[in-house]
Amino acid sequence: MGLITVSGEAGCRHEEVARLAAGRLGFQLLLEPELRNMIAQEFGAEAALPDKAYVPVVTSILARLATRHHLVVCAQGMEFLFKNQPWILRVHIVAPESRRVGALMVDHNLEREEARQLLRQVEFEDRRNRRRKFRRARAPLEAFDLVLSEEGMDSEPMAGIVEAAARAKGIEEQGLLAPAAEAHMQFQIRLQLSKYGISPPRDVSLKRVPFAHRSEEIFANLLDFYRIAWEYEPRSFVIQFDRDGKPLESFTPDFYLPEFDLYVELTTMKQAHVTKKNRKVKLLKSLYPHINIQVFYQKDFQNLIFKHGLHVEAPS
């Protein structure tokens, strides 16, 4: 997953720099209006979403796109996402106020004082939106990997510097986001979004099935609470064969989440049983590399419950 975020001060040509850099690198360009449309199509109008939901919503969109393309995203606040990851390059464009005022005069056919007033208005809106969505009105310079000034440099050479920095950092060499990693990420995002009342548009039927363990029942209730579709032990995988190719041993994961194409195995038992189950999961991954599976150990399971503020009681 290669990701370049490009932002800039009001009146800067950061969109042009982003477009040129994306073309040089062969990355997909995503501008703020396109991002807003994607959010509306998948989650509803941005204005109707709780402010706290913005980061997980955008993360979900970018994760899905990153399985198919490396990205250049030109939108304010993107530098706050995916912190401390080797595959991201954060770029910020600055310019003296006089140059930014001049750019607004040309772009909007304004007199200098009108352009200066527009600059103040855009700056105010940027700060307000950042504060609402990211809890910070401004991004400190240390939030960026690369800061470029338009003073004495046009968009083309700046795009060349962005390209050189991306290649030097090797973000493209990280590869696209693996489907398994995206599935895990989307599952966690869904739990987070459900705290804000954001659920999938389709209905999810709640089931009542006999479970082998209490932890499985609690986990199923958790999924029901968050309107996540699930299937209980829907498929078994042969993980060991005899010399004649006949099945000797099989493994049946506890849950399958069709929306994420993800199998989930709960491991809340004693260490001896955990070791055996880890062996089965390892064999499954080696024999069926296309199968996405996530293991929840006892601590992970407890953290999942408490992290999302849910007290789940099994049905009587």
Secondary structure, DSSP 8 states (H G I E B T S, - for coil): --EEEEEE-TT--HHHHHHHHHHHHT-EEEEHHHHHHHHHHHH--GGGS-GGGHHHHHHHHHHHHHTT--EEEE-TTGGGSSTT-TTEEEEEEE--HHHHHHHHHHHHT--HHHHHHHHHHHHHHHHHHHHHHHS-SS--GGG-SEEEE-TT--HHHHHHHHHHHHHHHTSGGG-S--HHHHHHHHHHHHHHHHTTT---SS---------SSHHHHHHHHHHHHTT---EES---EEEEE-TTS-EEEEE--SEEETTTTEEEEEE-S-HHHHHHHHHHHHHHHHH-TT--EEEEEHHHHHHHHHHTT-------
